[in-house]
Amino acid sequence: MASNGKVALVTGGGSGIGKASALALAREGFAIVVAGRRPEPLNAVVGEIEKLQVKALGVPTDVSDPASVEALFAKTKATFGRLDVLFNNAGFGAASEIEDLAWDRWNGVIGSIVHGTFLCTQQAFRIMKDQKPMGGRIINNGSISAHVPRPQSIAYSTAKHAVTGLTKSTSLDGRKYDISCSQIDVGNALTEMTQRMTRGVPQPNGEIMIEPTMDVENVARSVVLCATVTPEANIQFLTVMATKMPFVGRG
């Protein structure tokens, strides 16, 4: 695999959307940094990428912790010298009725998605504005939940709505540094996290319904598209979802 000379960093890169996207970017010739909480899955992904004859680095990271994020980006810069693409993908939800949601679970979701996206974006800005050529791309994993909530998902829906604000502010403040920001809103990609869709999930009318899903490779291809449009272009928002999932219309 020929290197394209660029470096991409993927958070939540040990499984699911992150893993699929890291491998897809590697196939495009990006050197890859994968970050995640668990070392073993990261090492497995690095091994798969290296089989493509692409350089890869796995860094165990808690994206909700400023010191951990700072260390991740310092290691990225020390290893590769630059950063061209950041995919803010890490995050998890907490299904619960509002009145029963524990404070630590709320904080965990907000920490992983909102704080994590901000902290990684901040560190990426510091590298991208000072490198030559200046600039880069930041891609945020939004969600259908950035538009409409599921039942019992107040923490996740709040966090993903916040990601949209982060995306817009990042796009605006990044212009002067040639840093663009995209948001990919994903609906029912089949991963370890969304297996429950195939068993049935609560609907607004109280019913439990099995929802259609799609291959996660559709998300990975969307990440590659956002990462590789020509420099003067940006895909601001992109929705990729299972065709028949209950989002458009009355559901």
C-alpha positions in Angstrom: 0.0 0.0 0.0 1.5 3.4 -1.1 1.5 6.0 1.6 -0.3 9.3 0.8 2.0 11.1 3.2 -0.8 12.0 5.6 -1.7 11.0 9.1 -5.2 10.3 10.5 -6.1 9.8 14.2 -9.3 7.8 15.1 -10.7 7.8 18.7 -12.8 4.8 19.8 -10.6 3.0 17.2 -10.6 -0.5 18.8 -14.0 -1.7 17.5 -17.1 -0.8 15.6 -17.2 2.3 13.5 -13.8 3.4 14.7 -12.1 0.2 13.7 -13.8 0.1 10.3 -12.9 3.7 9.6 -9.3 3.3 10.7 -8.9 0.3 8.3 -10.6 2.2 5.5 -8.3 5.3 5.9 -5.3 2.9 6.0 -6.4 1.5 2.7 -6.3 5.0 1.3 -2.7 5.4 2.4 -3.0 7.3 5.7 -0.7 6.5 8.5 -3.1 5.7 11.4 -3.2 6.5 15.1 -5.9 4.5 16.9 -7.0 5.6 20.4 -9.3 3.8 22.8 -9.7 2.7 26.4 -8.6 -0.9 26.0 -5.1 -1.8 24.8 -5.9 -5.3 23.4 -8.4 -4.2 20.7 -6.1 -1.3 19.7 -3.1 -3.7 19.3 -5.3 -6.0 17.2 -6.3 -3.1 14.9 -2.7 -1.9 14.6 -1.7 -5.5 13.5 -4.4 -5.5 10.8 -3.3 -2.1 9.5 0.4 -3.1 9.5 -0.5 -6.0 7.2 -1.5 -3.4 4.7 2.1 -2.1 4.8 0.8 1.1 6.5 2.3 2.7 9.6 0.1 2.5 12.7 0.2 3.4 16.3 -2.1 2.4 19.1 -2.4 4.7 22.2 -4.6 3.7 25.1 -6.6 6.9 25.9 -9.4 8.2 28.1 -10.8 11.0 25.9 -12.6 12.6 28.8 -9.3 13.2 30.6 -7.3 16.3 29.5 -3.9 14.8 30.4 -4.6 11.6 28.6 -5.7 13.4 25.5 -2.6 15.7 25.6 -0.4 12.6 25.9 -2.2 11.1 22.9 -1.5 14.0 20.6 2.0 14.5 21.9 2.8 10.9 21.0 1.2 11.4 17.6 3.3 14.4 16.8 6.5 12.8 18.1 5.9 9.7 16.0 4.6 11.2 12.7 5.4 14.9 12.9 2.0 16.1 11.8 -1.8 15.4 11.8 -4.0 15.7 8.8 -7.3 14.1 9.9 -9.0 13.6 13.2 -12.1 11.4 13.5 -13.8 12.1 16.8 -15.6 8.8 17.2 -15.3 7.8 20.8 -18.4 7.7 23.0 -21.1 5.6 24.6 -24.7 6.0 25.8 -26.7 5.1 28.9 -30.3 3.9 28.4 -32.4 5.1 31.3 -35.5 6.9 32.3 -34.7 10.5 33.2 -35.7 10.2 36.8 -33.5 7.1 37.3 -30.3 8.2 35.5 -27.4 8.1 37.9 -25.2 11.2 37.9 -22.0 9.2 37.2 -23.6 7.6 34.1 -24.7 11.1 32.9 -21.2 12.4 33.4 -19.7 9.4 31.7 -21.7 9.9 28.5 -21.1 13.7 28.4 -17.4 13.1 29.2 -16.8 10.6 26.5 -18.7 12.5 23.7 -18.8 16.2 24.5 -15.6 16.7 26.6 -13.8 14.1 24.4 -14.7 15.8 21.1 -13.7 19.2 22.5 -10.4 18.1 24.1 -9.3 16.2 20.9 -10.3 19.1 18.7 -8.4 21.5 20.8 -5.2 19.4 20.6 -5.7 18.9 16.9 -6.0 22.7 16.3 -2.7 23.2 18.1 -0.9 20.8 15.8 -2.7 21.7 12.5 -2.3 25.5 12.8 1.5 25.2 13.2 2.4 22.5 10.7 3.4 23.0 7.1 1.3 22.8 5.0 -1.0 24.4 7.6 -4.5 22.9 8.2 -6.3 19.6 8.3 -9.7 18.0 8.7 -11.7 17.2 11.8 -14.6 14.7 11.4 -17.1 14.4 14.2 -19.3 11.3 14.7 -22.8 12.9 15.2 -25.7 10.6 15.1 -29.4 10.5 14.1 -29.6 11.3 17.8 -28.2 14.8 17.0 -31.6 15.4 15.4 -34.1 13.2 17.2 -33.9 11.3 20.4 -34.8 7.7 21.1 -36.8 6.9 24.2 -34.7 6.7 27.4 -31.6 8.4 25.8 -31.4 11.8 27.4 -27.6 11.7 28.0 -26.7 10.4 24.6 -29.2 12.7 22.8 -28.0 15.8 24.7 -24.3 14.9 24.0 -24.9 14.4 20.3 -26.9 17.6 20.0 -23.8 19.3 21.6 -21.6 17.7 18.9 -23.5 19.7 16.3 -22.6 22.9 18.0 -19.0 21.8 18.3 -18.9 21.0 14.6 -20.3 24.4 13.6 -17.9 26.3 15.9 -15.0 24.3 14.8 -15.8 24.9 11.2 -16.0 28.7 11.8 -13.0 29.1 14.0 -10.9 26.8 11.8 -11.3 28.7 8.6 -8.3 31.0 9.2 -6.1 28.0 9.7 -7.4 25.9 6.8 -9.0 23.5 9.3 -12.3 22.1 8.1 -14.9 20.2 10.2 -17.5 17.7 9.1 -20.2 15.8 10.9 -21.3 12.3 9.9 -24.7 11.4 11.4 -25.0 7.7 11.5 -28.2 5.6 11.8 -28.2 1.9 12.8 -24.8 0.8 11.5 -24.4 -2.8 12.6 -21.6 -3.0 15.3 -21.1 -4.5 18.7 -22.9 -1.5 20.2 -26.0 -1.8 18.0 -26.6 -5.5 18.1 -29.7 -4.7 20.2 -31.4 -3.3 17.1 -31.7 -6.8 15.7 -33.4 -8.0 19.0 -35.8 -5.1 19.3 -35.6 -1.6 20.8 -38.2 0.7 22.4 -40.2 3.0 20.1 -41.9 6.3 21.1 -45.3 4.6 21.2 -44.1 2.1 23.8 -43.7 -0.8 21.4 -40.6 -2.9 21.0 -39.5 -3.1 17.4 -36.7 -4.8 15.5 -35.0 -2.0 13.4 -33.3 -2.3 10.1 -29.5 -2.0 10.2 -26.7 -1.4 7.6 -23.2 -2.6 7.1 -20.7 -0.5 9.1 -18.5 -0.2 5.9 -21.0 2.4 4.7 -19.9 4.6 7.6 -16.2 3.9 6.9 -16.6 4.9 3.3 -18.3 8.1 4.4 -15.4 8.9 6.7 -12.9 8.4 3.8 -15.1 10.6 1.6 -15.0 13.5 4.1 -11.3 13.0 4.6 -10.3 13.0 0.9 -12.4 15.7 -0.8 -10.2 18.3 -2.5 -8.7 20.9 -0.2 -11.0 23.8 -1.0 -14.1 21.6 -0.3 -15.8 20.4 2.9 -18.7 18.0 3.5 -20.3 19.9 6.4 -23.0 17.4 7.3 -23.6 13.9 5.9 -26.3 11.4 7.1 -25.7 7.7 6.4 -28.4 5.4 7.7 -30.2 2.2 7.2 -32.7 2.9 4.4 -35.7 1.6 6.2 -35.0 2.7 9.8 -37.7 4.8 11.4 -36.3 8.3 11.1 -37.8 10.0 8.1 -41.6 10.2 8.3 -43.7 9.0 11.2 -41.7 5.9 11.9 
